[in-house]
Amino acid sequence: MAKRKKRRGAAVTSLPKKWFSLSFDRLLLYLTAFFVFSMPLFIWPGITEYGYGKSIFSLVGLSIIFILWGVHTWVKGERKVSIPFLALPVFALIVASLLSLINAVNGRVVLQSLALLAFFFLFYLLVTNIVKEKRDVTLLLFSLLLSAFLAALYGLLQYLGVMRGGPGGAGLGAIISTMGNRNFLGGFLSYLLFPSVILIVRLRSRILRAVTIVLLSFSFGMTMLVDQAGTRVGLILALLALLIGWAIFRPVEPIRKNRVWLVALLVVLTFTFLAKTPSGPLNAIVGLSAQEEGSWIERTWARHGGATRSWNWWIGWEMLKDHPFVGVGLGNYKLNFVPYKAAFLDTPRGAYFDFYIPRAAQAHNEYVQIAAELGALGVLALLATIIVIPLSFWIRLRRNRDEGSRFDLLLLACGVVVFLAHAMVSFPARLPASSLVFVLTLALATSPAYGSGAVKTVLLRGWPLKGGVALFIVLCLGVSVIAVRDLQANLLLGQGIRQLQMGQFRLAEATFTRSINLDFAPRHVYFHRAMARRGQDKPEAVMEDLKRCLTRFVAEEVFLHLANVAIRLGDTVTARENVDILLSSHPKPELRLEAEYLSGLIAIVEQDFPRAARELEAIIAAHPGFERAHIALGDLYRGQGLLDTARKHYEKARSLIEPRLAAAERRLATPMEMPGAEFGRLRREIEMLRQQAEAVQAALAALPPP
C-alpha cells in the first residue's frame, strides 16, 4: 500500500515538469509565429529607413526568444540540439565575415552586419529544433502569409492613392508598403508564393483553405503589379524546378487528394497573371502589348537598369582583385564604392560606361557582393552553402516515404530557388524581411517535421551547457542594449534632420551629437552634423566631420563639401584631391557643375589665373545661367585690372540673381504646405542668393564709374 502511494506521489510530482516542458515548447513556437508575423509589418515613425527599423526589431525580438530558450534549457539541465548539415557552411560564412575585418574601412560596420547574420543563423537553428510536426509548419507559414497579405494590401492602397506612400501620390512610385521600396515588397512576396501552397494541402478547414487562396493570389497579384523582372524569372525557374522534382519523386497522392483546391488556386493565379501583367511576355506573344525593338530579354535588361547593375558588378570585381583573400569587409562595399568607381572609369572597360550611375550601397548581386566583401574565403563558404542546400533537400526527399512530405519539401525548395535566382540581380540577403522568408523556408525544410535526414543531433548537459547558456544570455542582452541605443540614435537623427531643414543649426548640432554618442556605428549623421556646423560658420569643425565621413559615409556630396570647406580654409591640396575624385567618378550633372566651379576657385586661390579663367569661361559657355561663375570671373578680372569685363560679369550675375531671389521669396511666402526638405532647401537658396546679391552690389559699388 505504501509503495502504491509512493508511486502515485512520484507520478503527481512529475506532471508539472512535463507540463512545463510541453507548454514552454509551444510558447516558443507561438512567440516565433508572432515574430514571423510582425517583423515584416514593423515600421516606426521617425526611423529614417524601414529596413533599419526591421533590423533593430529582429535583434531585440530574437534576443527575447533566445533568452527564453536559454532559460528553458537551464531549467531542464540538458538539451538535444539538431544541427543540420547546412549549419556548417553557414558557420564558415560567419567566420569569413569575421576575418573580413582585416581590410575593412570601418570595422564597426562589419560587426553590425555580422550581428544580424549571426542572429538569423541562430533563428534558423531555433526553428529547426522547435518545429516538430506538420501543424507547426502550417502555423508559421500561415503567420507569414497573413503578414505578406497585409503588406501587399498596404502597397495596393498606396498605389491607388488611398494611403500615403512614396513620391507622386499614386502609381508604382508610391508603393513602398512596410518595406520602403516596391522592389523589396515584390521580392518578399515572391519568395513565399510556392511554400504557401503547402497550406492548401495541409489545412483541413475549408474556410482556411479558401482564405489561403485569397491571400496567396492577392500576394501574387502584387508581385506582378510591382513589375520586377528578377522575381518573375525566379518564379519561372522555380516552376521548372517543381516540375522536374515532381517527375523525379512523383508525389501524386497530395495532388490527387487536393486536386479541386489546387485547380482552383491555379485558375485564380492564371486570371491574376493575365489581369495584372498586360505588358508581360505572355501578352507580348499574343499581341496585346506595344511592340518594342529588341528581344524581350534585351528590353527587360534595359528597362530594369541592367547597365547600372553591370557597372556595380565590375566595381565589385575590382574590389575582389585588390583584396582577394578576405575582401574589403562585410557591409563595406558601400564605403568603397565611390573611390573604386573613379578608378574603374579610368580602365578600358570603364570607358564604355560614359553615363551617370549613382552611388550604390549594394552591388545588386549577392554573389558579387559577397565576393567583394569576403574575398575567396567567403566565396568558398558561399559555394559550400549553395551545394549543401540542394544536397540536404535531396537526402530528405530520398529518405522520406510520405508523398505529402515530399510535396511539401519540393514547394519549400521552390521558395529557395526564387530567392537564389533573384539574388543574382538584387540583394535580398541584406533585407531583413526577405532574409526572414529565406531562413524560415530552409529551417522548416530541415526540421524534424520532415524527418531526420541531413541532421546531426548533439546532447548538451551539465556545467558546460549552463556556462554556454549564461554566456549566450549575456550576449543577447548586450546586443539588445546596443540595438535599443541604435534605435534611439536613429530617432534623434531624424529629429536633427528636421531641425536642420528648419534652419535650427545649433539645436540640430546638439541633436546629432547625442545621436553619435548613442550609435554603435554612426555613419551619415556626421555629414548632417557637418551641415549644421556649416550653418553656424564653423569651417574647422565642418572639415573634421566631413573627414570622418570618408570612413563612414562615402558619398559624392561628401567630396564636394570637403573641397568647398578646404578652399575656404586655404587647403588647396585637400580641395584639389576631392574635386579630382569627384570629377573622375562621373557624378550627376549638377554635382559635376559644382565640382568644375570649385576647380576654378582652387585655381584662383593657387593664383593660376589663366587656368581659372579658362575653366570658369568654359562653365559660362555651357551654363550661361550659372551666376556664381560670373561672380568668380568678375572677381578674377577685377584683380587683373580688367574692370569693364569684370563689370559685365557682375551685372550679368545681378540680372540672374534678382529674379531667382524674388521667385524663391514669393514661394516661401505662399501659404501652402510643403515638405520639410523642400522648405529647408528653399531657405538655404534664399540665404545664398541674398549673400550673392550683397556681394555683387558691393563689388559694383567698388568699381569706378564707367
KETOR-490889 format. One record per residue (C-alpha): residue number from 1; residue in one letter; y, x, z. Coordinates in pm, whole numbers. Each point is the difference from the previous one (the first is absolute). Layout:
<sites>
<NUM,A,<Y,X,Z>>
...
</sites>
This chain:
<sites>
<1,M,<0,0,0>>
<2,A,<236,281,95>>
<3,K,<-82,181,-324>>
<4,R,<75,-314,-199>>
<5,K,<339,-37,167>>
<6,K,<71,365,-59>>
<7,R,<-77,-32,-373>>
<8,R,<212,-314,-25>>
<9,G,<288,174,175>>
<10,A,<-26,297,-235>>
<11,A,<7,-230,-301>>
<12,V,<308,-175,133>>
<13,T,<186,324,62>>
<14,S,<-86,125,-349>>
<15,L,<153,-300,-175>>
<16,P,<369,90,52>>
<17,K,<-52,345,-153>>
<18,K,<-171,-144,-308>>
<19,W,<257,-277,-27>>
<20,F,<280,255,35>>
<21,S,<-154,213,-275>>
<22,L,<-42,-287,-242>>
<23,S,<342,-153,63>>
<24,F,<175,334,-27>>
<25,D,<-164,70,-336>>
<26,R,<121,-338,-125>>
<27,L,<344,63,145>>
<28,L,<28,326,-195>>
<29,L,<-109,-181,-314>>
<30,Y,<258,-276,47>>
<31,L,<274,253,73>>
<32,T,<-97,184,-316>>
<33,A,<14,-325,-196>>
<34,F,<348,-68,140>>
<35,F,<112,350,-97>>
<36,V,<-142,-44,-350>>
<37,F,<184,-331,-33>>
<38,S,<334,104,146>>
<39,M,<57,353,-129>>
<40,P,<58,-90,-368>>
<41,L,<245,-271,109>>
<42,F,<191,214,249>>
<43,I,<371,46,-66>>
<44,W,<274,60,252>>
<45,P,<374,-68,-47>>
<46,G,<194,325,-8>>
<47,I,<-284,229,-113>>
<48,T,<116,190,-307>>
<49,E,<-337,-4,-184>>
<50,Y,<-286,-252,19>>
<51,G,<-275,260,-27>>
<52,Y,<149,198,289>>
<53,G,<-8,-309,220>>
<54,K,<-365,-60,-88>>
<55,S,<-81,361,83>>
<56,I,<151,-39,348>>
<57,F,<-181,-331,46>>
<58,S,<-328,161,-105>>
<59,L,<33,294,239>>
<60,V,<86,-218,299>>
<61,G,<-242,-283,-85>>
<62,L,<-293,231,-67>>
<63,S,<79,202,314>>
<64,I,<-40,-317,208>>
<65,I,<-335,-79,-162>>
<66,F,<-120,360,32>>
<67,I,<98,16,368>>
<68,L,<-189,-322,74>>
<69,W,<-300,141,-184>>
<70,G,<27,319,205>>
<71,V,<27,-188,330>>
<72,H,<-304,-208,-95>>
<73,T,<-193,317,-79>>
<74,W,<102,153,333>>
<75,V,<-123,-308,189>>
<76,K,<-334,-5,-185>>
<77,G,<-52,371,52>>
<78,E,<-152,48,-344>>
<79,R,<63,-88,-360>>
<80,K,<-209,2,-314>>
<81,V,<236,96,-277>>
<82,S,<-88,-57,-364>>
<83,I,<143,278,-218>>
<84,P,<-26,-79,-372>>
<85,F,<-56,287,-242>>
<86,L,<344,-76,-141>>
<87,A,<158,114,327>>
<88,L,<-84,364,-72>>
<89,P,<207,53,-319>>
<90,V,<283,-210,144>>
<91,F,<0,223,309>>
<92,A,<16,299,-237>>
<93,L,<305,-163,-161>>
<94,I,<162,-21,344>>
<95,V,<-72,370,59>>
<96,A,<150,88,-340>>
<97,S,<308,-204,94>>
<98,L,<35,199,321>>
<99,L,<-30,330,-188>>
<100,S,<274,-115,-240>>
<101,L,<246,73,282>>
<102,I,<-10,364,-117>>
<103,N,<232,-54,-299>>
<104,A,<176,-319,111>>
<105,V,<376,-19,-35>>
<106,N,<-2,-236,298>>
<107,G,<-299,19,235>>
<108,R,<96,-315,189>>
<109,V,<-33,-204,-317>>
<110,V,<-355,134,-31>>
<111,L,<-84,-101,357>>
<112,Q,<158,-341,-47>>
<113,S,<-206,-67,-311>>
<114,L,<-310,149,160>>
<115,A,<26,-240,294>>
<116,L,<-25,-297,-235>>
<117,L,<-291,154,-189>>
<118,A,<-187,70,324>>
<119,F,<64,-349,141>>
<120,F,<-126,-172,-313>>
<121,F,<-306,225,14>>
<122,L,<-60,-109,360>>
<123,F,<52,-361,-104>>
<124,Y,<-271,50,-261>>
<125,L,<-239,127,268>>
<126,L,<95,-286,233>>
<127,V,<-76,-270,-258>>
<128,T,<-331,160,-98>>
<129,N,<-102,-18,366>>
<130,I,<118,-349,102>>
<131,V,<-98,-196,-313>>
<132,K,<-364,-93,63>>
<133,E,<-59,-321,-192>>
<134,K,<102,-178,-319>>
<135,R,<220,-241,198>>
<136,D,<205,301,116>>
<137,V,<50,98,-365>>
<138,T,<119,-351,-91>>
<139,L,<238,-9,299>>
<140,L,<175,323,-99>>
<141,L,<8,-81,-372>>
<142,F,<135,-350,58>>
<143,S,<270,138,235>>
<144,L,<109,247,-267>>
<145,L,<-13,-257,-281>>
<146,L,<212,-244,200>>
<147,S,<253,278,63>>
<148,A,<0,83,-373>>
<149,F,<59,-364,-87>>
<150,L,<304,-22,230>>
<151,A,<140,324,-142>>
<152,A,<-55,-132,-354>>
<153,L,<162,-333,87>>
<154,Y,<303,179,140>>
<155,G,<23,201,-322>>
<156,L,<-21,-314,-213>>
<157,L,<281,-167,197>>
<158,Q,<212,309,-61>>
<159,Y,<-88,-12,-369>>
<160,L,<120,-361,-15>>
<161,G,<318,81,191>>
<162,V,<-93,-228,291>>
<163,M,<-6,289,247>>
<164,R,<209,314,3>>
<165,G,<-163,299,-166>>
<166,G,<101,304,-198>>
<167,P,<311,35,-219>>
<168,G,<59,-271,-258>>
<169,G,<-72,-305,212>>
<170,A,<-309,-106,-198>>
<171,G,<-258,128,-249>>
<172,L,<-231,300,16>>
<173,G,<266,226,146>>
<174,A,<32,-226,302>>
<175,I,<-369,29,96>>
<176,I,<-31,236,295>>
<177,S,<-195,-229,236>>
<178,T,<-93,182,321>>
<179,M,<-80,317,-195>>
<180,G,<344,105,-123>>
<181,N,<-99,17,-366>>
<182,R,<-173,-235,-244>>
<183,N,<-234,277,-116>>
<184,F,<-110,62,357>>
<185,L,<-74,-371,36>>
<186,G,<-197,-10,-325>>
<187,G,<-213,297,100>>
<188,F,<-72,-140,346>>
<189,L,<-112,-333,-143>>
<190,S,<-214,152,-275>>
<191,Y,<-209,218,233>>
<192,L,<-103,-309,197>>
<193,L,<-97,-231,-287>>
<194,F,<-362,105,-55>>
<195,P,<-92,43,370>>
<196,S,<141,-347,71>>
<197,V,<-266,-156,-224>>
<198,I,<-242,76,285>>
<199,L,<160,-290,187>>
<200,I,<-103,-240,-275>>
<201,V,<-367,84,43>>
<202,R,<-1,58,376>>
<203,L,<202,-288,143>>
<204,R,<-197,-316,69>>
<205,S,<292,-238,40>>
<206,R,<97,-170,-327>>
<207,I,<356,-31,121>>
<208,L,<23,373,70>>
<209,R,<-154,79,-337>>
<210,A,<254,-221,-176>>
<211,V,<280,160,202>>
<212,T,<-131,344,-95>>
<213,I,<8,-87,-369>>
<214,V,<361,-115,36>>
<215,L,<103,314,190>>
<216,L,<-184,231,-236>>
<217,S,<129,-159,-320>>
<218,F,<357,-5,132>>
<219,S,<-23,370,88>>
<220,F,<-144,70,-346>>
<221,G,<286,-193,-159>>
<222,M,<258,209,185>>
<223,T,<-185,316,-102>>
<224,M,<43,-105,-362>>
<225,L,<358,-114,52>>
<226,V,<129,336,124>>
<227,D,<-104,144,-340>>
<228,Q,<-154,328,119>>
<229,A,<-214,170,-263>>
<230,G,<-178,229,247>>
<231,T,<-144,-287,202>>
<232,R,<-114,-182,-314>>
<233,V,<-183,305,-126>>
<234,G,<-155,42,343>>
<235,L,<-120,-362,3>>
<236,I,<-153,41,-346>>
<237,L,<-184,316,109>>
<238,A,<-119,-176,315>>
<239,L,<-133,-290,-206>>
<240,L,<-194,244,-219>>
<241,A,<-134,171,311>>
<242,L,<-112,-338,137>>
<243,L,<-185,-85,-321>>
<244,I,<-172,341,-6>>
<245,G,<-90,-25,368>>
<246,W,<-135,-351,-42>>
<247,A,<-213,112,-293>>
<248,I,<-148,282,208>>
<249,F,<-54,-175,334>>
<250,R,<-34,-361,-123>>
<251,P,<134,-201,299>>
<252,V,<-89,-332,-166>>
<253,E,<-63,-213,307>>
<254,P,<357,-15,143>>
<255,I,<141,-84,-343>>
<256,R,<-261,-270,-59>>
<257,K,<52,-159,342>>
<258,N,<379,2,-31>>
<259,R,<32,-48,-376>>
<260,V,<215,-314,29>>
<261,W,<254,170,223>>
<262,L,<0,320,-204>>
<263,V,<47,-191,-325>>
<264,A,<287,-192,160>>
<265,L,<158,328,105>>
<266,L,<-46,148,-347>>
<267,V,<161,-305,-165>>
<268,V,<299,10,235>>
<269,L,<49,374,-50>>
<270,T,<-23,-34,-378>>
<271,F,<259,-276,0>>
<272,T,<223,206,229>>
<273,F,<-31,302,-227>>
<274,L,<97,-198,-310>>
<275,A,<289,-167,181>>
<276,K,<142,309,167>>
<277,T,<-30,259,-279>>
<278,P,<149,-140,-322>>
<279,S,<78,352,-120>>
<280,G,<-328,161,104>>
<281,P,<-255,161,-233>>
<282,L,<-206,-319,-35>>
<283,N,<293,-202,-123>>
<284,A,<107,286,-223>>
<285,I,<-336,-30,-174>>
<286,V,<34,-375,-59>>
<287,G,<361,37,-113>>
<288,L,<182,-166,289>>
<289,S,<221,300,82>>
<290,A,<262,179,-201>>
<291,Q,<-124,281,-220>>
<292,E,<110,351,93>>
<293,E,<-53,334,-164>>
<294,G,<-283,222,120>>
<295,S,<-329,-75,169>>
<296,W,<-22,-200,321>>
<297,I,<-72,322,193>>
<298,E,<306,173,-147>>
<299,R,<226,-297,73>>
<300,T,<-134,-31,353>>
<301,W,<44,373,64>>
<302,A,<360,-13,-121>>
<303,R,<87,-326,178>>
<304,H,<-133,118,336>>
<305,G,<165,342,15>>
<306,G,<-278,216,-138>>
<307,A,<235,283,-93>>
<308,T,<147,5,351>>
<309,R,<-345,11,155>>
<310,S,<-113,285,-223>>
<311,W,<311,193,105>>
<312,N,<-94,-52,366>>
<313,W,<-355,118,-72>>
<314,W,<112,320,-172>>
<315,I,<228,80,294>>
<316,G,<-296,-51,232>>
<317,W,<-195,244,-215>>
<318,E,<276,258,37>>
<319,M,<-18,-40,380>>
<320,L,<-376,53,-10>>
<321,K,<38,317,-211>>
<322,D,<244,147,252>>
<323,H,<-212,-97,304>>
<324,P,<-358,-22,-131>>
<325,F,<-197,12,326>>
<326,V,<172,-223,258>>
<327,G,<275,-166,-206>>
<328,V,<363,-65,93>>
<329,G,<-83,-212,305>>
<330,L,<-113,-359,56>>
<331,G,<296,-231,-65>>
<332,N,<212,289,-130>>
<333,Y,<-14,-88,-370>>
<334,K,<330,-187,32>>
<335,L,<163,298,173>>
<336,N,<-94,237,-282>>
<337,F,<64,-233,-294>>
<338,V,<362,78,-97>>
<339,P,<-30,384,7>>
<340,Y,<-329,-18,-192>>
<341,K,<152,-251,-239>>
<342,A,<277,246,-85>>
<343,A,<-247,286,-45>>
<344,F,<-236,-210,-212>>
<345,L,<277,-98,-241>>
<346,D,<49,367,-82>>
<347,T,<-358,27,-128>>
<348,P,<-99,-77,-364>>
<349,R,<-190,-309,114>>
<350,G,<296,-120,203>>
<351,A,<227,18,-306>>
<352,Y,<-166,-316,-135>>
<353,F,<129,-201,297>>
<354,D,<361,-20,-117>>
<355,F,<88,-318,190>>
<356,Y,<91,-88,356>>
<357,I,<-286,-54,243>>
<358,P,<90,-85,360>>
<359,R,<-121,189,306>>
<360,A,<-356,-103,79>>
<361,A,<-117,-37,359>>
<362,Q,<-356,-35,-132>>
<363,A,<-181,138,-304>>
<364,H,<-124,-347,-112>>
<365,N,<-350,145,-12>>
<366,E,<-189,48,325>>
<367,Y,<-229,265,-147>>
<368,V,<288,211,-131>>
<369,Q,<195,-36,323>>
<370,I,<-296,96,218>>
<371,A,<-51,307,-220>>
<372,A,<368,93,29>>
<373,E,<24,-59,375>>
<374,L,<-344,123,117>>
<375,G,<-97,252,-267>>
<376,A,<-356,93,-96>>
<377,L,<-134,-80,348>>
<378,G,<136,-352,-25>>
<379,V,<-134,-40,-352>>
<380,L,<-349,101,113>>
<381,A,<13,-243,292>>
<382,L,<126,-275,-231>>
<383,L,<-276,66,-256>>
<384,A,<-258,-11,278>>
<385,T,<143,-332,117>>
<386,I,<-7,-147,-350>>
<387,I,<-362,114,-45>>
<388,V,<-119,-128,339>>
<389,I,<155,-347,-44>>
<390,P,<-222,-112,-293>>
<391,L,<-293,192,152>>
<392,S,<30,-201,322>>
<393,F,<14,-326,-193>>
<394,W,<-301,104,-208>>
<395,I,<-208,84,309>>
<396,R,<85,-330,163>>
<397,L,<-64,-202,-313>>
<398,R,<-337,168,-58>>
<399,R,<-119,-42,357>>
<400,N,<124,-354,47>>
<401,R,<-257,-261,-104>>
<402,D,<222,-298,68>>
<403,E,<160,-116,-326>>
<404,G,<294,-156,181>>
<405,S,<81,331,166>>
<406,R,<-29,179,-334>>
<407,F,<245,-243,-156>>
<408,D,<243,55,289>>
<409,L,<-25,377,-38>>
<410,L,<69,-23,-373>>
<411,L,<312,-208,65>>
<412,L,<121,244,265>>
<413,A,<-63,287,-241>>
<414,C,<215,-176,-261>>
<415,G,<290,-10,245>>
<416,V,<-35,375,42>>
<417,V,<-5,44,-380>>
<418,V,<330,-188,-38>>
<419,F,<162,218,266>>
<420,L,<-125,330,-145>>
<421,A,<100,-101,-353>>
<422,H,<347,-110,105>>
<423,A,<42,326,193>>
<424,M,<14,178,-338>>
<425,V,<343,-150,-73>>
<426,S,<126,-89,347>>
<427,F,<-17,111,363>>
<428,P,<-188,-272,193>>
<429,A,<-129,244,263>>
<430,R,<364,58,104>>
<431,L,<52,-373,65>>
<432,P,<-131,-132,334>>
<433,A,<-94,-349,-126>>
<434,S,<-183,135,-306>>
<435,S,<-178,261,211>>
<436,L,<-107,-276,238>>
<437,V,<-183,-187,-277>>
<438,F,<-171,316,-124>>
<439,V,<-109,124,343>>
<440,L,<-118,-344,111>>
<441,T,<-201,-46,-321>>
<442,L,<-178,333,47>>
<443,A,<-58,-67,369>>
<444,L,<-158,-340,-65>>
<445,A,<-226,149,-266>>
<446,T,<-127,272,239>>
<447,S,<-27,-226,307>>
<448,P,<-333,-108,160>>
<449,A,<52,-342,-160>>
<450,Y,<-144,153,-319>>
<451,G,<-264,228,150>>
<452,S,<-16,353,130>>
<453,G,<-13,201,-321>>
<454,A,<232,300,-44>>
<455,V,<81,-6,374>>
<456,K,<-77,238,286>>
<457,T,<-13,-144,354>>
<458,V,<107,218,293>>
<459,L,<-44,-85,368>>
<460,L,<289,110,222>>
<461,R,<-25,-11,380>>
<462,G,<91,173,324>>
<463,W,<301,212,81>>
<464,P,<48,133,-354>>
<465,L,<41,-361,-110>>
<466,K,<244,-80,281>>
<467,G,<199,317,-60>>
<468,G,<23,-78,-371>>
<469,V,<103,-360,74>>
<470,A,<270,115,243>>
<471,L,<141,244,-255>>
<472,F,<-18,-268,-269>>
<473,I,<191,-250,215>>
<474,V,<271,256,79>>
<475,L,<32,76,-371>>
<476,C,<35,-370,-87>>
<477,L,<262,-49,272>>
<478,G,<194,301,-125>>
<479,V,<-6,-119,-360>>
<480,S,<111,-348,109>>
<481,V,<296,140,196>>
<482,I,<108,212,-298>>
<483,A,<-42,-300,-234>>
<484,V,<214,-226,220>>
<485,R,<269,268,20>>
<486,D,<-13,33,-379>>
<487,L,<45,-376,-28>>
<488,Q,<307,16,223>>
<489,A,<131,291,-207>>
<490,N,<-45,-196,-322>>
<491,L,<181,-303,141>>
<492,L,<286,227,107>>
<493,L,<3,150,-350>>
<494,G,<49,-347,-152>>
<495,Q,<272,-76,255>>
<496,G,<175,327,-73>>
<497,I,<-9,-63,-377>>
<498,R,<174,-334,53>>
<499,Q,<263,167,217>>
<500,L,<49,268,-265>>
<501,Q,<51,-265,-267>>
<502,M,<266,-165,216>>
<503,G,<187,329,35>>
<504,Q,<-83,43,371>>
<505,F,<-67,371,-42>>
<506,R,<16,113,362>>
<507,L,<-224,-282,117>>
<508,A,<-242,60,-289>>
<509,E,<-25,372,84>>
<510,A,<-91,-82,360>>
<511,T,<-261,-254,-114>>
<512,F,<-157,246,-246>>
<513,T,<-13,268,271>>
<514,R,<-187,-238,231>>
<515,S,<-240,-74,-286>>
<516,I,<-63,372,-57>>
<517,N,<-74,55,368>>
<518,L,<-264,-275,-2>>
<519,D,<-164,71,-336>>
<520,F,<-306,226,-16>>
<521,A,<78,110,-356>>
<522,P,<359,-99,-87>>
<523,R,<73,24,-369>>
<524,H,<271,-188,-192>>
<525,V,<185,-82,324>>
<526,Y,<151,349,-27>>
<527,F,<148,-92,-337>>
<528,H,<157,-316,138>>
<529,R,<138,187,300>>
<530,A,<152,253,-240>>
<531,M,<179,-287,-175>>
<532,A,<127,-132,334>>
<533,R,<128,347,88>>
<534,R,<161,31,-342>>
<535,G,<195,-315,75>>
<536,Q,<136,172,313>>
<537,D,<93,316,-192>>
<538,K,<-255,233,161>>
<539,P,<-100,224,-292>>
<540,E,<-192,259,208>>
<541,A,<-210,-272,166>>
<542,V,<-56,-165,-339>>
<543,M,<-126,329,-141>>
<544,E,<-235,43,297>>
<545,D,<-160,-343,-47>>
<546,L,<-31,33,-377>>
<547,K,<-177,335,35>>
<548,R,<-247,-168,237>>
<549,C,<-68,-252,-277>>
<550,L,<-138,280,-218>>
<551,T,<-317,-6,212>>
<552,R,<2,-371,83>>
<553,F,<163,-214,-267>>
<554,V,<16,188,-328>>
<555,A,<189,-234,-233>>
<556,E,<240,64,-287>>
<557,E,<291,-142,202>>
<558,V,<-57,266,267>>
<559,F,<62,282,-249>>
<560,L,<314,-172,-127>>
<561,H,<156,-52,343>>
<562,L,<-106,348,113>>
<563,A,<178,155,-297>>
<564,N,<307,-216,66>>
<565,V,<40,99,364>>
<566,A,<-80,365,-83>>
<567,I,<293,4,-245>>
<568,R,<226,-133,271>>
<569,L,<-114,273,239>>
<570,G,<45,265,-269>>
<571,D,<-371,81,-21>>
<572,T,<-24,18,-378>>
<573,V,<-343,167,8>>
<574,T,<-161,-296,177>>
<575,A,<198,-241,-216>>
<576,R,<-112,164,-325>>
<577,E,<-365,15,111>>
<578,N,<-12,-372,73>>
<579,V,<187,-101,-314>>
<580,D,<-235,209,-213>>
<581,I,<-308,-158,163>>
<582,L,<142,-346,-51>>
<583,L,<93,55,-365>>
<584,S,<-335,160,-83>>
<585,S,<-186,-302,143>>
<586,H,<138,-241,-264>>
<587,P,<167,-237,249>>
<588,K,<115,-350,-86>>
<589,P,<320,-8,-212>>
<590,E,<245,-73,282>>
<591,L,<-137,285,212>>
<592,R,<4,234,-300>>
<593,L,<367,-83,-55>>
<594,E,<80,70,366>>
<595,A,<-193,330,-11>>
<596,E,<181,113,-317>>
<597,Y,<332,-83,165>>
<598,L,<-94,203,308>>
<599,S,<-98,289,-225>>
<600,G,<353,-3,-139>>
<601,L,<147,-3,353>>
<602,I,<-219,296,98>>
<603,A,<133,194,-297>>
<604,I,<355,-75,117>>
<605,V,<-75,124,353>>
<606,E,<-161,311,-150>>
<607,Q,<313,39,-214>>
<608,D,<-203,-11,-317>>
<609,F,<272,-208,-167>>
<610,P,<-126,15,-362>>
<611,R,<-339,-131,106>>
<612,A,<160,-267,220>>
<613,A,<221,-122,-285>>
<614,R,<-291,-1,-241>>
<615,E,<-228,-200,228>>
<616,L,<266,-252,108>>
<617,E,<124,-54,-356>>
<618,A,<-362,-63,-105>>
<619,I,<-23,-269,269>>
<620,I,<321,-162,-123>>
<621,A,<-126,3,-358>>
<622,A,<-322,-177,102>>
<623,H,<150,-218,276>>
<624,P,<373,-52,-62>>
<625,G,<20,-249,289>>
<626,F,<-114,249,264>>
<627,E,<325,31,193>>
<628,R,<-104,282,233>>
<629,A,<-51,235,-296>>
<630,H,<357,-77,-112>>
<631,I,<129,78,351>>
<632,A,<-193,328,10>>
<633,L,<132,99,-343>>
<634,G,<351,-88,111>>
<635,D,<-35,229,300>>
<636,L,<-152,274,-218>>
<637,Y,<273,-9,-266>>
<638,R,<278,-29,257>>
<639,G,<-126,319,164>>
<640,Q,<6,171,-339>>
<641,G,<356,-112,-64>>
<642,L,<-92,-251,-276>>
<643,L,<212,-274,155>>
<644,D,<14,-242,-295>>
<645,T,<-378,6,-39>>
<646,A,<-38,-44,377>>
<647,R,<240,-299,-1>>
<648,K,<-196,-160,-283>>
<649,H,<-323,15,199>>
<650,Y,<166,-125,320>>
<651,E,<153,-296,-179>>
<652,K,<-332,-80,-165>>
<653,A,<-171,12,341>>
<654,R,<265,-235,145>>
<655,S,<-48,-245,-287>>
<656,L,<-372,-6,74>>
<657,I,<26,-20,379>>
<658,E,<254,-281,37>>
<659,P,<-195,-280,-175>>
<660,R,<-326,102,167>>
<661,L,<165,2,341>>
<662,A,<161,-341,-57>>
<663,A,<-329,-151,-117>>
<664,A,<-189,140,298>>
<665,E,<261,-127,246>>
<666,R,<-7,-348,-157>>
<667,R,<-378,-11,28>>
<668,L,<10,109,363>>
<669,A,<261,-265,77>>
<670,T,<-199,-276,-171>>
<671,P,<-145,-233,270>>
<672,M,<-362,24,-109>>
<673,E,<-323,121,156>>
<674,M,<-125,339,-117>>
<675,P,<-282,228,114>>
<676,G,<84,266,254>>
<677,A,<-84,276,-246>>
<678,E,<241,-143,-258>>
<679,F,<272,-41,263>>
<680,G,<-42,359,113>>
<681,R,<1,131,-357>>
<682,L,<318,-195,-76>>
<683,R,<178,131,310>>
<684,R,<-94,358,-85>>
<685,E,<120,-46,-358>>
<686,I,<335,-140,114>>
<687,E,<49,283,248>>
<688,M,<-81,261,-265>>
<689,L,<229,-160,-260>>
<690,R,<288,-19,247>>
<691,Q,<-38,368,84>>
<692,Q,<-9,86,-369>>
<693,A,<307,-213,-69>>
<694,E,<193,172,278>>
<695,A,<-107,345,-122>>
<696,V,<101,-79,-360>>
<697,Q,<335,-142,110>>
<698,A,<71,308,212>>
<699,A,<-98,231,-288>>
<700,L,<226,-180,-247>>
<701,A,<288,5,248>>
<702,A,<-42,377,41>>
<703,L,<30,59,-376>>
<704,P,<347,64,-143>>
<705,P,<134,-284,-215>>
<706,P,<-104,23,-365>>
</sites>
